[in-house]
Amino acid sequence: SLPEFPASECEKKFPAPVSDLPPVIVHIGEGIYREKLVINRPNVTFEGAGTDKTILVYGDAAFDLMPDGDKRGTFRTRAFYVAGDRNAFYDCRFLGSQDTIFDAPLPLKEAQPGGFKGPGEFKPRTIGRHYYENCFIQGDVDFIFGSGIAWFEHCTIYSKLPGE
């Protein structure tokens, strides 16, 4: 179960919605899966065969061009984007370089019109609570960012050299 986070001023101003949808468990077998997953449904659990057996891979680059001709930019290149409230991650490995985990939402300055293009740019700003337990998180520059409330319990956070 998730630890209880103390109520903050942010939560009083930006309460997260509560869902009535029943929980769903998605079992993912051994293998390397190369695709971008976008989950918009609450109460979903992904369960793999182990951190060295079930591997989800995806990568974008900030200078890639989008269909509208704009560059992808920092906020659309994260390896992992977590938004919403009370998300929990157990025994996971997050491997990347810059922008490994985007713990949403963006700080208010970046959320101003024209200051941000990416996931959730037109959605209400929800200050979410995100829990990571027994996880390994790797990156080099700015690899855990955003303004969500994150708790890392028994995690290894490894800052590698650029290009390593």
DSSP file with accessible surface (Angstrom, degrees, kcal/mol):
  #  RESIDUE AA STRUCTURE BP1 BP2  ACC     N-H-->O    O-->H-N    N-H-->O    O-->H-N    TCO  KAPPA ALPHA  PHI   PSI    X-CA   Y-CA   Z-CA
    1    1 A S              0   0  151      0, 0.0     0, 0.0     0, 0.0     0, 0.0   0.000 360.0 360.0 360.0 155.1    0.0    0.0    0.0
    2    2 A L        -     0   0   48      1,-0.1     2,-0.1    84,-0.1    86,-0.0  -0.440 360.0-111.7 -74.7 145.2    1.1    3.6   -0.6
    3    3 A P        -     0   0   45      0, 0.0     2,-0.5     0, 0.0    -1,-0.1  -0.393  37.8-102.2 -69.5 155.4    2.4    5.6    2.3
    4    4 A E        -     0   0  158     -2,-0.1     0, 0.0     1,-0.0     0, 0.0  -0.692  34.9-153.4 -80.9 123.9    0.3    8.4    3.5
    5    5 A F        -     0   0   27     -2,-0.5     3,-0.1     1,-0.0     2,-0.0  -0.809  24.3-109.1 -93.8 140.4    1.6   11.8    2.2
    6    6 A P        -     0   0  110      0, 0.0     2,-0.1     0, 0.0    -1,-0.0  -0.384  39.1-101.5 -67.4 146.1    0.8   14.8    4.2
    7    7 A A        -     0   0   77      4,-0.1     2,-0.3     3,-0.1     3,-0.0  -0.442  44.9-162.7 -66.1 137.0   -1.7   17.2    2.7
    8    8 A S     >  -     0   0   35     -2,-0.1     4,-1.6     1,-0.1     5,-0.1  -0.734  34.7-105.1-116.6 170.2    0.0   20.1    1.1
    9    9 A E  H  > S+     0   0  118     -2,-0.3     4,-1.7     1,-0.2     5,-0.2   0.877 121.1  57.8 -60.7 -36.2   -1.2   23.5    0.0
   10   10 A C  H  > S+     0   0   54      1,-0.2     4,-2.8     2,-0.2   117,-0.2   0.914 104.1  50.9 -60.9 -43.2   -0.9   22.3   -3.6
   11   11 A E  H  4 S+     0   0   29      1,-0.2    -1,-0.2     2,-0.2    -2,-0.2   0.858 107.3  53.5 -65.2 -33.2   -3.3   19.4   -2.9
   12   12 A K  H  < S+     0   0  137     -4,-1.6    -1,-0.2     1,-0.2    -2,-0.2   0.867 117.4  37.4 -68.6 -33.5   -5.8   21.8   -1.4
   13   13 A K  H  < S+     0   0  148     -4,-1.7    -2,-0.2     1,-0.2    -1,-0.2   0.777 129.7  30.4 -85.5 -30.9   -5.7   24.0   -4.6
   14   14 A F  S  < S-     0   0   67     -4,-2.8   113,-0.6    -5,-0.2    -1,-0.2  -0.578  77.0-174.5-130.0  69.2   -5.4   21.1   -7.1
   15   15 A P        -     0   0   95      0, 0.0    -3,-0.1     0, 0.0   113,-0.1  -0.389  25.0-122.8 -68.5 142.7   -7.2   18.0   -5.8
   16   16 A A        -     0   0   26    111,-0.1     2,-0.1     1,-0.1   110,-0.0  -0.622  28.4-110.1 -82.8 142.8   -6.8   14.9   -7.9
   17   17 A P        -     0   0  116      0, 0.0     2,-0.4     0, 0.0    68,-0.2  -0.368  25.8-130.4 -70.1 152.3  -10.0   13.2   -9.2
   18   18 A V        -     0   0  134     -2,-0.1     2,-0.3     2,-0.0     0, 0.0  -0.876  20.3-141.3-104.7 136.9  -11.0    9.9   -7.7
   19   19 A S        -     0   0   41     -2,-0.4    24,-0.0     1,-0.1     0, 0.0  -0.757  17.1-163.6-102.9 145.7  -11.9    7.1  -10.1
   20   20 A D        +     0   0  162     -2,-0.3    -1,-0.1     2,-0.1    -2,-0.0   0.344  55.5 119.8-100.3   2.4  -14.6    4.5   -9.8
   21   21 A L        -     0   0   79      1,-0.1    -2,-0.1     3,-0.0     3,-0.1  -0.463  69.3-114.0 -70.2 139.5  -13.1    2.2  -12.4
   22   22 A P        -     0   0   84      0, 0.0    -1,-0.1     0, 0.0    -2,-0.1  -0.346  39.1 -91.9 -70.7 154.2  -12.2   -1.2  -11.2
   23   23 A P        -     0   0  108      0, 0.0     2,-0.4     0, 0.0    21,-0.2  -0.297  38.8-159.9 -65.2 149.6   -8.5   -2.2  -11.0
   24   24 A V  E     -a   44   0A  55     19,-2.5    21,-2.8    -3,-0.1     2,-0.5  -0.996   4.6-154.4-130.7 137.2   -6.9   -4.0  -14.1
   25   25 A I  E     -a   45   0A  94     -2,-0.4     2,-0.6    19,-0.2    21,-0.2  -0.962   4.9-163.9-114.5 125.1   -3.7   -6.0  -14.1
   26   26 A V  E     -a   46   0A  55     19,-3.6    21,-2.8    -2,-0.5     2,-0.5  -0.946   9.3-153.4-107.9 115.1   -1.7   -6.4  -17.3
   27   27 A H  E     -a   47   0A 129     -2,-0.6     2,-0.5    19,-0.2    21,-0.2  -0.794   8.0-162.0 -89.9 128.3    0.8   -9.2  -17.3
   28   28 A I        -     0   0   29     19,-3.1    21,-0.4    -2,-0.5     3,-0.1  -0.950  11.0-142.2-115.3 121.3    3.7   -8.7  -19.6
   29   29 A G        -     0   0   42     -2,-0.5    20,-0.1     1,-0.2    -1,-0.0  -0.077  38.3 -66.1 -74.0 175.4    5.8  -11.7  -20.5
   30   30 A E  S    S+     0   0  133     24,-0.1    24,-0.3    18,-0.1     2,-0.2  -0.301  87.2  79.4 -60.3 144.3    9.6  -11.9  -21.0
   31   31 A G  E    S-b   54   0B  29     22,-3.1    24,-2.7    -3,-0.1     2,-0.5  -0.791  78.6 -78.9 144.5 173.7   10.9   -9.9  -23.9
   32   32 A I  E     -b   55   0B 100     -2,-0.2     2,-0.6    22,-0.2    24,-0.2  -0.960  38.9-165.6-109.8 121.3   12.0   -6.6  -25.2
   33   33 A Y  E     -b   56   0B  74     22,-3.2    24,-3.1    -2,-0.5     2,-0.9  -0.941   3.5-164.2-113.0 118.3    9.0   -4.4  -26.3
   34   34 A R  E     +b   57   0B 180     -2,-0.6     2,-0.3    22,-0.2    24,-0.2  -0.813  46.5  98.0-107.8  90.9    9.9   -1.3  -28.4
   35   35 A E  S    S-     0   0  108     22,-1.1     2,-0.6    -2,-0.9    -2,-0.1  -0.962  71.8-106.1-165.5 155.5    6.9    1.0  -28.3
   36   36 A K        -     0   0   78     -2,-0.3     2,-0.5    23,-0.0    -2,-0.1  -0.804  34.5-154.8 -89.3 120.9    5.6    4.1  -26.6
   37   37 A L        -     0   0   79     -2,-0.6     2,-0.5     2,-0.0    -2,-0.0  -0.842   9.1-170.1 -96.7 133.5    2.8    3.2  -24.2
   38   38 A V        -     0   0   98     -2,-0.5     2,-0.6     2,-0.0    -2,-0.0  -0.975   4.3-172.5-124.1 113.2    0.2    5.8  -23.3
   39   39 A I        +     0   0   83     -2,-0.5     5,-0.0     1,-0.1    -2,-0.0  -0.935  16.7 164.8-111.0 116.5   -2.1    4.9  -20.5
   40   40 A N        +     0   0  127     -2,-0.6    -1,-0.1     2,-0.1    -2,-0.0   0.340  51.5  92.2-109.8   2.7   -5.0    7.2  -19.8
   41   41 A R  S    S-     0   0   83      1,-0.0     3,-0.3     2,-0.0     2,-0.0  -0.831  70.6-132.0-100.4 134.2   -7.0    4.9  -17.6
   42   42 A P  S    S+     0   0   56      0, 0.0    -2,-0.1     0, 0.0    42,-0.0  -0.316  81.4  39.4 -76.5 168.1   -6.6    4.9  -13.8
   43   43 A N  S    S+     0   0   76      1,-0.2   -19,-2.5   -20,-0.1     2,-0.4   0.880  77.0 145.4  62.9  44.2   -6.2    1.8  -11.6
   44   44 A V  E     -a   24   0A  41     -3,-0.3     2,-0.5   -21,-0.2    -1,-0.2  -0.944  29.5-166.2-113.9 132.3   -3.9   -0.1  -14.0
   45   45 A T  E     -a   25   0A  69    -21,-2.8   -19,-3.6    -2,-0.4     2,-0.5  -0.973   5.7-157.5-116.5 129.9   -1.1   -2.4  -12.8
   46   46 A F  E     -a   26   0A  86     -2,-0.5     2,-0.5   -21,-0.2   -19,-0.2  -0.932  11.7-171.7-103.1 128.9    1.7   -3.6  -15.2
   47   47 A E  E     -a   27   0A 100    -21,-2.8   -19,-3.1    -2,-0.5     2,-0.1  -0.975   4.9-175.4-127.1 117.8    3.3   -6.8  -13.9
   48   48 A G        -     0   0   43     -2,-0.5   -19,-0.2   -21,-0.2     3,-0.1  -0.419  39.6-105.9-102.9-177.9    6.4   -8.1  -15.7
   49   49 A A  S    S-     0   0   49    -21,-0.4     2,-0.2     1,-0.3     3,-0.1   0.451  87.4 -52.4 -87.5  -2.1    8.6  -11.2  -15.3
   50   50 A G    >>  -     0   0   32      1,-0.1     4,-2.7     4,-0.1     3,-1.5  -0.554  57.5 -85.4 139.9 157.1   11.4   -9.3  -13.7
   51   51 A T  T 34 S+     0   0   62      1,-0.3    -1,-0.1     2,-0.2    42,-0.1   0.760 128.8  41.6 -65.0 -22.9   13.6   -6.2  -14.3
   52   52 A D  T 34 S+     0   0  121     -3,-0.1    -1,-0.3     1,-0.1     3,-0.1   0.432 120.3  43.3-100.8   0.9   16.0   -8.1  -16.4
   53   53 A K  T <4 S+     0   0   96     -3,-1.5   -22,-3.1     1,-0.3     2,-0.6   0.709 109.1  49.1-116.0 -34.2   13.4  -10.2  -18.3
   54   54 A T  E  <  +b   31   0B  20     -4,-2.7     2,-0.5   -24,-0.3    -1,-0.3  -0.954  69.5 177.1-112.8 114.5   10.6   -7.7  -19.2
   55   55 A I  E     -b   32   0B  63    -24,-2.7   -22,-3.2    -2,-0.6     2,-0.5  -0.972  16.7-164.9-127.0 122.5   12.0   -4.6  -20.9
   56   56 A L  E     -b   33   0B  92     -2,-0.5     2,-0.4   -24,-0.2   -22,-0.2  -0.928  19.2-174.7-104.7 124.8    9.9   -1.7  -22.3
   57   57 A V  E     +b   34   0B  48    -24,-3.1   -22,-1.1    -2,-0.5     2,-0.3  -0.960  16.2 146.6-127.2 136.9   12.0    0.5  -24.5
   58   58 A Y        -     0   0  111     -2,-0.4     2,-0.4   -24,-0.2    -2,-0.0  -0.939  15.5-173.6-161.1 149.2   11.3    3.8  -26.3
   59   59 A G        +     0   0   63     -2,-0.3     2,-0.3    37,-0.0    19,-0.1  -0.991   5.4 179.5-149.8 137.8   13.4    6.8  -27.2
   60   60 A D        -     0   0   30     17,-0.5     2,-0.4    -2,-0.4    17,-0.1  -0.882  20.4-135.8-125.8 162.6   12.7   10.2  -28.7
   61   61 A A    >   -     0   0   45     -2,-0.3     3,-1.6     1,-0.1    11,-0.3  -0.958  15.2-130.3-123.9 142.1   15.2   13.1  -29.4
   62   62 A A  T 3  S+     0   0   33     -2,-0.4    11,-2.6     1,-0.3    10,-0.2   0.792 108.2  51.2 -60.0 -29.6   14.6   16.8  -28.7
   63   63 A F  T 3  S+     0   0  159      9,-0.2    -1,-0.3     8,-0.2     2,-0.0   0.465  81.0 117.1 -92.2   0.2   15.6   17.8  -32.2
   64   64 A D    <   -     0   0   68     -3,-1.6     8,-2.9     7,-0.1     2,-0.4  -0.385  69.9-117.6 -60.5 145.2   13.2   15.3  -33.9
   65   65 A L  B     -C   71   0C 121      6,-0.2     6,-0.2     7,-0.1     5,-0.1  -0.721  21.4-141.1 -90.3 136.9   10.6   17.2  -36.0
   66   66 A M    >   -     0   0   37      4,-3.5     3,-2.4    -2,-0.4     6,-0.0  -0.425  34.5 -96.9 -84.6 166.1    6.9   16.8  -35.1
   67   67 A P  T 3  S+     0   0  135      0, 0.0    -1,-0.1     0, 0.0    -2,-0.0   0.825 126.2  55.6 -56.2 -29.2    4.2   16.5  -37.8
   68   68 A D  T 3  S-     0   0  105      2,-0.1     3,-0.1     1,-0.1    -3,-0.0   0.461 121.9-107.1 -84.0   1.0    3.5   20.3  -37.4
   69   69 A G  S <  S+     0   0   48     -3,-2.4     2,-0.1     1,-0.3    -1,-0.1   0.280  79.8 126.6  94.8 -13.4    7.2   21.1  -38.1
   70   70 A D        -     0   0   59     -5,-0.1    -4,-3.5     1,-0.1    -1,-0.3  -0.460  68.4-103.8 -72.8 153.4    8.1   22.0  -34.5
   71   71 A K  B     -C   65   0C 124     -6,-0.2    -6,-0.2     1,-0.1    -8,-0.2  -0.468  28.9-119.2 -71.9 149.3   11.0   20.4  -32.8
   72   72 A R        -     0   0   39     -8,-2.9     4,-0.2   -11,-0.3    -9,-0.2   0.911  49.7-165.1 -57.4 -47.4   10.0   17.7  -30.3
   73   73 A G    >   -     0   0   28    -11,-2.6     3,-1.1    -9,-0.2     4,-0.1   0.082  34.1 -64.1  80.7 167.3   11.7   19.6  -27.4
   74   74 A T  G >  S+     0   0   52      1,-0.2     3,-1.7     2,-0.2     4,-0.3   0.880 125.9  54.7 -57.2 -46.3   12.6   18.6  -23.9
   75   75 A F  G 3  S+     0   0   44      1,-0.3    -1,-0.2     2,-0.2    -2,-0.1   0.569 108.7  48.6 -77.3  -5.0    9.2   17.9  -22.5
   76   76 A R  G <  S+     0   0   31     -3,-1.1    -1,-0.3    -4,-0.2    -2,-0.2   0.217 103.0  63.7-111.7  13.7    8.2   15.5  -25.2
   77   77 A T    <   +     0   0   17     -3,-1.7   -17,-0.5    -4,-0.1    -2,-0.2   0.315  65.9 131.2-118.2   6.7   11.4   13.4  -25.0
   78   78 A R        -     0   0   40     -4,-0.3    22,-0.2     1,-0.1     3,-0.2  -0.232  55.7-139.5 -58.7 149.5   11.2   11.9  -21.6
   79   79 A A  S    S+     0   0   54     20,-2.2     2,-0.4     1,-0.3    22,-0.2   0.843  91.9  18.2 -75.9 -31.4   11.8    8.2  -21.3
   80   80 A F  E     -d  101   0D  61     20,-1.3    22,-3.2    19,-0.4     2,-0.5  -0.992  67.5-167.4-144.7 130.0    9.0    7.9  -18.7
   81   81 A Y  E     -d  102   0D  64     -2,-0.4     2,-0.5    20,-0.2    22,-0.2  -0.977   6.7-174.4-120.6 123.7    6.2   10.4  -18.0
   82   82 A V  E     +d  103   0D   6     20,-2.5    22,-2.1    -2,-0.5     2,-0.3  -0.980  12.7 158.8-123.2 125.8    4.1   10.0  -14.9
   83   83 A A        +     0   0   43     -2,-0.5     2,-0.2    20,-0.1    44,-0.1  -0.893  35.6  51.5-134.6 169.0    1.1   12.2  -14.2
   84   84 A G  S    S-     0   0   33     42,-0.3     2,-0.4    -2,-0.3     3,-0.2  -0.598  85.6 -61.2  98.1-163.8   -2.0   11.8  -12.0
   85   85 A D  S    S+     0   0   39     43,-0.2    45,-0.1    -2,-0.2    43,-0.1  -0.944 101.2  12.0-129.3 145.9   -2.1   11.0   -8.3
   86   86 A R  S    S+     0   0  137     43,-0.9     2,-0.4    -2,-0.4    44,-0.2   0.878  71.9 164.9  60.0  44.5   -1.1    8.0   -6.2
   87   87 A N  E     -f  130   0E  50     42,-1.6    44,-3.1    -3,-0.2     2,-0.4  -0.743  16.1-165.3 -86.1 139.7    1.0    6.3   -8.9
   88   88 A A  E     -f  131   0E  35     -2,-0.4     2,-0.4    42,-0.2    44,-0.2  -0.981  12.2-168.9-131.9 142.6    3.3    3.6   -7.5
   89   89 A F  E     -f  132   0E  36     42,-2.5    44,-3.0    -2,-0.4     2,-0.4  -0.994   7.6-172.6-133.6 122.3    6.3    1.8   -9.0
   90   90 A Y  E     -f  133   0E  92     -2,-0.4    44,-0.2    42,-0.2    45,-0.1  -0.963  66.3  -9.1-120.0 133.5    7.9   -1.3   -7.4
   91   91 A D  S    S+     0   0   99     42,-2.4     2,-0.3    -2,-0.4    44,-0.2   0.887  92.0 146.8  53.7  46.6   11.1   -3.1   -8.5
   92   92 A C        -     0   0   42     41,-0.4    44,-2.3    -3,-0.2     2,-0.5  -0.782  42.1-143.7-111.3 157.2   11.4   -1.2  -11.7
   93   93 A R  E     -h  136   0F 120     -2,-0.3     2,-0.6    42,-0.2    44,-0.2  -0.991  10.4-169.8-120.6 126.2   14.5    0.0  -13.7
   94   94 A F  E     -h  137   0F  20     42,-3.2    44,-2.9    -2,-0.5     2,-0.5  -0.950  12.1-177.6-115.8 106.7   14.3    3.4  -15.4
   95   95 A L  E     +h  138   0F  89     -2,-0.6     2,-0.3    42,-0.2    44,-0.1  -0.922  23.6 111.4-112.6 126.6   17.4    3.7  -17.7
   96   96 A G        -     0   0   17     42,-1.0     3,-0.1    -2,-0.5     4,-0.1  -0.902  52.6-123.3-164.2-167.4   18.0    6.8  -19.7
   97   97 A S  S >  S+     0   0   54      1,-0.6    43,-1.0    -2,-0.3     3,-0.6   0.298  85.1   7.9-117.5-105.8   20.3    9.8  -20.1
   98   98 A Q  T 3  S+     0   0   94      1,-0.2    -1,-0.6    41,-0.2    44,-0.2  -0.526 133.2  12.1 -79.4 143.7   18.7   13.3  -20.0
   99   99 A D  T 3  S+     0   0    5     42,-1.1   -20,-2.2    43,-0.5   -19,-0.4   0.898  72.2 157.5  62.7  46.7   15.0   13.4  -19.0
  100  100 A T  S <  S+     0   0    1     -3,-0.6   -20,-1.3     1,-0.3     2,-0.5   0.959  70.0  22.5 -66.7 -51.3   14.7    9.8  -17.8
  101  101 A I  E     -de  80 144D   0     42,-3.1    44,-2.4   -22,-0.2     2,-0.8  -0.973  63.0-164.7-123.9 121.9   11.6   10.5  -15.5
  102  102 A F  E     -de  81 145D   1    -22,-3.2   -20,-2.5    -2,-0.5     2,-1.3  -0.898  10.1-164.5-100.9 101.5    9.3   13.4  -16.0
  103  103 A D  E     -d   82   0D   5     42,-3.5    45,-2.2    -2,-0.8    44,-0.3  -0.731  40.1-107.5 -90.8  87.1    7.4   13.5  -12.7
  104  104 A A  S    S+     0   0    3    -22,-2.1    24,-0.5    -2,-1.3    45,-0.2  -0.138  80.8  59.4 -67.4 159.4    4.5   15.8  -13.8
  105  105 A P  S    S-     0   0   16      0, 0.0    42,-3.1     0, 0.0    43,-0.2   0.470  72.9-120.4 -90.8 179.0    3.2   18.4  -13.8
  106  106 A L        -     0   0    7     40,-0.2     5,-0.1    -2,-0.2    10,-0.0  -0.401  38.8 -90.5 -71.2 155.0    5.5   21.1  -15.1
  107  107 A P     >  -     0   0   54      0, 0.0     4,-1.3     0, 0.0     3,-0.5  -0.301  44.8-106.1 -58.2 153.6    6.4   24.0  -12.8
  108  108 A L  T  4 S+     0   0   98      1,-0.2     4,-0.4     2,-0.2     3,-0.4   0.863 117.2  60.1 -55.4 -39.3    4.0   26.8  -13.3
  109  109 A K  T >4 S+     0   0  164      1,-0.2     3,-1.1     2,-0.2    -1,-0.2   0.935 109.3  42.4 -56.2 -47.1    6.5   29.0  -15.3
  110  110 A E  T 34 S+     0   0   55     -3,-0.5    -1,-0.2     1,-0.2    -2,-0.2   0.716 105.6  65.4 -73.1 -20.3    6.8   26.3  -18.0
  111  111 A A  T 3< S+     0   0   45     -4,-1.3    -1,-0.2    -3,-0.4    -2,-0.2   0.487  76.8 113.4 -81.8  -1.3    3.0   25.7  -17.9
  112  112 A Q  S X  S-     0   0  106     -3,-1.1     3,-2.6    -4,-0.4     4,-0.4  -0.326  87.2 -77.4 -67.2 153.4    2.3   29.2  -19.2
  113  113 A P  T 3  S+     0   0  127      0, 0.0    -1,-0.1     0, 0.0    -2,-0.0  -0.239 120.4  10.1 -53.1 130.9    0.8   29.5  -22.7
  114  114 A G  T 3  S+     0   0   81      2,-0.3     3,-0.1    -3,-0.1    -2,-0.1   0.332 108.1  92.9  81.8  -7.8    3.5   29.0  -25.4
  115  115 A G  S <  S+     0   0   42     -3,-2.6     2,-0.3     1,-0.2    -3,-0.1   0.520  87.2  33.6 -95.3  -4.3    6.0   27.8  -22.7
  116  116 A F        -     0   0   23     -4,-0.4     2,-0.4    -5,-0.1    -2,-0.3  -0.973  50.5-178.4-155.8 132.3    5.3   24.1  -23.0
  117  117 A K        +     0   0   91     -2,-0.3   -42,-0.1   -45,-0.1    -6,-0.0  -0.985  50.2  70.7-130.2 120.6    4.4   21.6  -25.6
  118  118 A G  S >  S-     0   0    9     -2,-0.4     3,-1.8   -42,-0.1   -42,-0.2  -0.987  82.6 -10.0 165.9-165.7    3.9   18.1  -24.5
  119  119 A P  T 3  S+     0   0   30      0, 0.0    -2,-0.0     0, 0.0     4,-0.0  -0.292 125.0   7.7 -62.3 134.6    1.7   15.7  -22.6
  120  120 A G  T >  S+     0   0   27      1,-0.1     3,-1.5   -15,-0.1    -3,-0.0   0.552  80.9 136.7  77.6  10.1   -0.9   17.3  -20.5
  121  121 A E  T <  S+     0   0   71     -3,-1.8    -1,-0.1     1,-0.3     4,-0.1   0.797  80.4  35.0 -64.2 -25.0   -0.3   20.8  -21.9
  122  122 A F  T 3  S+     0   0  185      2,-0.1    -1,-0.3     3,-0.0     3,-0.1   0.264 102.4  95.2-109.9  11.0   -4.1   21.5  -22.2
  123  123 A K  S <  S-     0   0  133     -3,-1.5     3,-0.0     1,-0.1     0, 0.0  -0.645  87.9 -87.0 -98.7 159.2   -5.2   19.5  -19.1
  124  124 A P        -     0   0  118      0, 0.0     2,-0.7     0, 0.0    -1,-0.1  -0.314  50.8-105.8 -60.3 146.7   -5.9   20.9  -15.6
  125  125 A R        -     0   0   48     -4,-0.1     2,-0.5    -3,-0.1    -4,-0.0  -0.665  41.0-174.2 -81.0 114.0   -2.7   21.0  -13.5
  126  126 A T        -     0   0   36     -2,-0.7     2,-1.0    -3,-0.0   -42,-0.3  -0.954  21.2-143.4-113.0 121.9   -2.8   18.2  -11.0
  127  127 A I        -     0   0    8   -113,-0.6     2,-0.2    -2,-0.5  -111,-0.1  -0.752  33.0-164.1 -81.9 105.2    0.0   17.9   -8.3
  128  128 A G        -     0   0    0     -2,-1.0    21,-3.1   -24,-0.5     2,-0.5  -0.544  19.3-132.1 -94.3 159.7    0.3   14.2   -8.1
  129  129 A R  E     - g   0 149E  18     -2,-0.2   -42,-1.6    19,-0.2   -43,-0.9  -0.954  25.8-172.0-109.2 126.1    2.0   12.0   -5.5
  130  130 A H  E     -fg  87 150E   0     19,-3.0    21,-2.4    -2,-0.5     2,-0.4  -0.983   6.4-159.2-128.2 129.3    4.2    9.3   -7.0
  131  131 A Y  E     -fg  88 151E  11    -44,-3.1   -42,-2.5    -2,-0.4     2,-0.4  -0.915   6.4-174.0-115.9 128.2    5.9    6.5   -5.1
  132  132 A Y  E     -fg  89 152E   0     19,-2.9    21,-3.2    -2,-0.4     2,-0.4  -0.990   7.0-178.5-121.8 124.8    8.9    4.5   -6.2
  133  133 A E  E     -fg  90 153E  53    -44,-3.0   -42,-2.4    -2,-0.4   -41,-0.4  -0.990  66.6  -8.5-129.8 132.8   10.1    1.5   -4.1
  134  134 A N  S    S+     0   0   71     19,-2.3     2,-0.3    -2,-0.4    21,-0.2   0.873  95.2 147.6  53.8  42.0   13.2   -0.7   -4.8
  135  135 A C        -     0   0    4     18,-0.3    21,-2.7   -44,-0.2     2,-0.5  -0.726  45.9-141.5-106.5 156.5   13.7    1.0   -8.2
  136  136 A F  E     -hi  93 156F  44    -44,-2.3   -42,-3.2    -2,-0.3     2,-0.5  -0.984  20.7-174.1-115.6 122.5   16.9    1.8  -10.1
  137  137 A I  E     -hi  94 157F   0     19,-3.0    21,-3.1    -2,-0.5     2,-0.4  -0.981   4.3-178.0-124.4 123.5   16.9    5.1  -11.8
  138  138 A Q  E     +hi  95 158F  40    -44,-2.9   -42,-1.0    -2,-0.5     2,-0.3  -0.950  17.9 120.2-126.7 140.2   19.7    6.1  -14.1
  139  139 A G  E     - i   0 159F   0     19,-1.9    21,-2.8    -2,-0.4   -42,-0.2  -0.968  41.9-136.1-173.3-176.6   20.5    9.3  -16.1
  140  140 A D  S    S+     0   0   28    -43,-1.0     2,-0.5     1,-0.3     3,-0.2   0.692  79.8  27.7-122.7 -57.1   23.0   12.0  -16.6
  141  141 A V  S    S-     0   0   68      1,-0.2   -42,-1.1    20,-0.1    -1,-0.3  -0.927 129.6 -23.6-115.3 126.6   21.5   15.5  -17.0
  142  142 A D  S    S+     0   0   98     -2,-0.5   -43,-0.5   -44,-0.2    -1,-0.2   0.858  80.8 158.7  52.5  41.2   18.2   16.6  -15.5
  143  143 A F        +     0   0   23    -44,-0.2   -42,-3.1     1,-0.2     2,-0.4   0.658  62.5  41.5 -86.3 -11.5   17.1   13.0  -15.4
  144  144 A I  E    S+e  101   0D  52    -44,-0.2     2,-0.3   -45,-0.1    -1,-0.2  -0.970  83.8 146.7-126.2 114.2   14.4   13.3  -12.7
  145  145 A F  E     +e  102   0D  24    -44,-2.4   -42,-3.5    -2,-0.4     2,-0.2  -0.931  11.8  75.7-146.2 167.5   12.4   16.5  -13.3
  146  146 A G  S    S-     0   0   31     -2,-0.3   -42,-0.2   -44,-0.2   -40,-0.2  -0.644  74.5 -89.5 119.2-176.0    8.9   18.0  -12.9
  147  147 A S  S    S+     0   0   36    -42,-3.1   -43,-0.2   -44,-0.3   -41,-0.1   0.090  75.6 123.4-126.1  26.2    7.0   19.3   -9.9
  148  148 A G  S    S-     0   0   18    -45,-2.2     2,-0.8   -43,-0.2   -19,-0.2  -0.333  72.1-104.4 -72.6 167.3    5.1   16.2   -8.8
  149  149 A I  E     -g  129   0E  55    -21,-3.1   -19,-3.0   -45,-0.2     2,-0.4  -0.867  47.6-174.5 -96.2 109.4    5.6   15.0   -5.2
  150  150 A A  E     -g  130   0E  35     -2,-0.8     2,-0.5   -21,-0.2   -19,-0.2  -0.902  16.5-165.8-114.2 139.4    7.8   12.0   -5.5
  151  151 A W  E     -g  131   0E 123    -21,-2.4   -19,-2.9    -2,-0.4     2,-0.6  -0.990   4.9-163.5-122.9 124.5    8.9    9.6   -2.7
  152  152 A F  E     -g  132   0E  64     -2,-0.5     2,-0.5   -21,-0.2     3,-0.2  -0.937   8.6-173.9-113.1 110.4   11.9    7.2   -3.4
  153  153 A E  E    S-g  133   0E  61    -21,-3.2   -19,-2.3    -2,-0.6   -18,-0.3  -0.924  70.9 -18.0-110.6 120.7   12.1    4.4   -0.9
  154  154 A H  S    S+     0   0  138     -2,-0.5     2,-0.3   -21,-0.2    -1,-0.2   0.877  99.1 147.6  54.1  40.5   15.1    2.0   -1.0
  155  155 A C        -     0   0   30    -21,-0.2     2,-0.6    -3,-0.2   -19,-0.2  -0.750  47.2-135.2-103.4 154.9   15.9    3.2   -4.6
  156  156 A T  E     -i  136   0F  81    -21,-2.7   -19,-3.0    -2,-0.3     2,-0.6  -0.952  16.3-166.9-107.5 122.2   19.2    3.6   -6.3
  157  157 A I  E     -i  137   0F  83     -2,-0.6     2,-0.6   -21,-0.2   -19,-0.2  -0.950   9.0-166.4-111.9 112.4   19.6    6.8   -8.2
  158  158 A Y  E     -i  138   0F  89    -21,-3.1   -19,-1.9    -2,-0.6     2,-0.8  -0.890  10.0-160.4-109.9 116.0   22.6    6.6  -10.4
  159  159 A S  E     -i  139   0F  85     -2,-0.6   -19,-0.2   -21,-0.2     2,-0.1  -0.847  19.6-169.6 -95.3 107.5   24.0    9.7  -12.0
  160  160 A K        -     0   0   23    -21,-2.8     3,-0.1    -2,-0.8    -2,-0.0  -0.474  28.1 -95.9 -93.1 166.1   26.1    8.6  -15.0
  161  161 A L    >   -     0   0  124     -2,-0.1     3,-2.4     1,-0.1    -1,-0.1  -0.521  54.3 -87.4 -75.6 147.1   28.5   10.7  -17.1
  162  162 A P  T 3  S+     0   0   97      0, 0.0    -1,-0.1     0, 0.0   -65,-0.0  -0.297 116.6  14.4 -54.8 133.5   27.1   12.1  -20.3
  163  163 A G  T 3         0   0   81      1,-0.3    -2,-0.0    -3,-0.1   -66,-0.0   0.365 360.0 360.0  82.6  -5.6   27.5    9.5  -23.1
  164  164 A E    <         0   0  114     -3,-2.4    -1,-0.3     0, 0.0    -4,-0.1  -0.386 360.0 360.0 -70.8 360.0   28.3    6.7  -20.6
